[in-house]
Amino acid sequence: SRLVVGECLVDLHPKIESGSHDDTGVYARKPGGAPANVAVGLARLDEAPDLWTRIGADGFGDFLAETLAAEGVPDTHVERDPDAPTGLAVVSLDADGDRSFALYLEGTASSRLETGAVDNATLADLDWLHVGGVELAYEPSRSAVFDLLDRAPDGVTVSFDPNARESLWRAFDYADTLAEALPDVDVLVASEEDLAPAGYEGSPEALASAITADGPHTALITRGAAGAYARSTEDAPWGAGEAEHAGFDADVVDTTGAGDAFTAGVIAALDGGQSLADAIRFANAVGARATTAQGAMAALPTRAQVEAFLAE
Ligand code: ADP
């Protein structure tokens, strides 16, 4: 089985007039949070993973709980916090339609995961554990997630996406956090922008080499419309190798959540026994397909949609 860990948030998106990027001064709520997007992405591709997340016992929390249930994500580890509100992401649009996020996490349910809430019996059953990085910003979630990484048995493949571009990391020592996490990580999925703030710079090949020297046996570097590059060492179940895919042409509507879609594609493919080269092609197709509709979760494709996209 698989477990995804991290925030499930309400994204407040500025409503836009159709055909323009001008916002209307009005927000709409959408379900989001990178790890929750990955969980829903996996649910649409093959099999819903468990999601360890914490949301408020409030109206936003009801909305998220209903969304996860409708997507088939089990509620075993979806916690409702009676004493803290649901975390929020406020989305801004610039004149080109590019989005940026500001997060309200401190003191919300999202930052209040507790050590030990996922027991050893659950961990013993796992094949794959995916962690999203923003959960490492605030206590007590930070300690709870590091404890989970420490307790994950050797046979579990641990993937990690730092999501460093979130504005919140400016307030923390992101480089130290990443350095602390990497020895426990097998598969790092990151964009070039995620790695620069931690001092990893250079070509995708150089980034992946540096990452695989610091703990993970596999590094996948996402490059937006230019696709992705991946490298693995002999410690990887899929063997040592390199793979590159130039990305697919997509009729881009909204790139929000493309990275989370890519991550869901990587997990489904690699845990499903595909080679690194096949996995990167499949994940690029999932990522590209996710850019063709609005929203993060809403745009995540089903397996049939990805197969149709690949057949075009
Ligand atoms: P993030 O969404 O985290 O910013 P990227 O922009 O690197 O990450 O995108 C993640 C993946 O989504 C890419 O590796 C690619 O597969 C796909 N993707 C993103 N933008 C585009 C695009 N404009 N056209 C085609 N595929 C895209």
Residues whose N, C-alpha, C, O or C-beta is under 5 A from the ligand:
A	BS01	ADP	S191 T222 R223 G224 A225 G227 A228 G247 F248 A250 V252 T255 G257 A258 G259 F262 A283 N284 G287 A288 T291
